[in-house]
Each structure stands twice: as C-alpha cells, then as structure tokens.
Amino acid sequence: MSNSKSNQSSVSKIEITSKEWQDQSGNTYYSAQMVINDNETIYLSERYGYGSQYLYSCLEILAEIMKMDSMSVYMLENMLNVEVIDNGAKSTSRREMRAFGRA
C-alpha cells in the first residue's frame, strides 16, 4: 500500500466494491476493490468478516495512504469533500471472491 500515488489533497472520489463468500460452517469471507479517482485500484485479498467489514478495511487502508490517524465515510464526504460510492457486497463463489481481490 505504501507505493500508492494518492495523498490527502488529490483524492476526490472513491468507489468500493466487495464480493463475499460463506463457507459450510457459516463463516463469511470477503475481498474488495477500492478505485481512487477512477484511475487507481487497490485490491484487498481474502479476509474474514461480514456485513460492512469490507468498508472499514478499505477506510483503514485509505487512512494509511492519506497519512491520517483514522477515517470515516462522514469525514471523507463532509470534511474532505470526497465522493464515496459504496457498491456493497455481492455474494459469489469462493473462486470468484478470491480472484476479485487480486491484482
């Protein structure tokens, strides 16, 4: 993540999409893609979590990229004027979920 070209002043739009898969025991896993300014994609490989955990993981990475202590959708939209598009998590097969989180 440290080789990312984005910084706090250059981020104007973030689009987040996640794919999730649930195993036979009911454990949920996800991978995600975060597109910054329509030209830089950051991939999150398979992780354990459910609900909106993918969003929190993306925000943690974004805070690191923007050199901030913490991040929230509210902060992005209302304080930094960044458009946030959350496409949600789509249920899929394990293979597709894993492939989605790879560059």
N, C-alpha and C positions, 0 to 999 in steps of 0.2 A: 503494500500500500504506500510505502514511502516514496516511490518513484512517480506518484501522481502529479500531474501538472496543475491541478486545481488548487486555488487558495481562497481565502475568505472573500476577497473582493471580486473574484472572477466567476463565482458560482451564481447563476441566475435561475436555473431550472434543474430539478432532479426528478427523474421518473424511476420508480421502484416497482419491480415485478418479482413475484416469488412463485415457485412450484413446490408442492408438498406431497409427501407420500406417507401412508400409515402402514406399519407392519402388522402381522397377525396378532401381536400382543396389544395393539392399540397405541404403540409409541409413534409419535409423529416426527418426521424429519423434513427439512426444507433446504432449498438452495435459492439464491436470489441474484438478480442483476440490478445494478444501480447505474443509470445513464445520467451523466452530468452534462448539461448544456447541449444535449443532442449529439455529442461527439466523443465522449469518453465513457467507456463502460467498465465498471468494476464488478467482478464476479465473486460471489460468496459461495464457496463449496458446501457440500452437505453438512448440515448441523442439526442437532436435536432441538426441538422446540415446537410450539403450536400457537395458534391464534395469531397475534400480530408480532410475535417474537422476531420475525424477519425484518420488520420495520425498525425495531430497537437495535438490532445488529447492524443494519445499514447506517443508522444515525451515529452509532459508536464509531464506525469507520470514517464517516463523514467528519465527525468532530476531530478525529486524528488528522485527517487531511487538511482541514481548515485551521488546525492548531488552536483548538478551543477545548476547554475542560469538559464541557458537556454540550448536548444538542437535543433539541426537541422540534417537532413539527411546528409548534407555535412560534418558537424562536426563529426558525427559518422563514416562515411566512410573514410574521408581523414585525420582527426586529431587523431582519436582514433582507427583506423583500425578495425572497427566493420562492419561486413557484414549485410546489411539491405535488407530484402526481403519484398516488398510491394505487396501483392496479390490483392490489390484493394478492391473495394466494390461490392458485388454481391446483386442485387435486389432480394427480397424474400417476404414472407408473414410476417405480423406483429407478429404472434405467433413464427415463426422460428427466426426472428430477435431478439425478446426478449429472447428466450431460448439460443441463441448463446452467449449472453453477461452475462450469469450466470454460476457460478462455478458448 
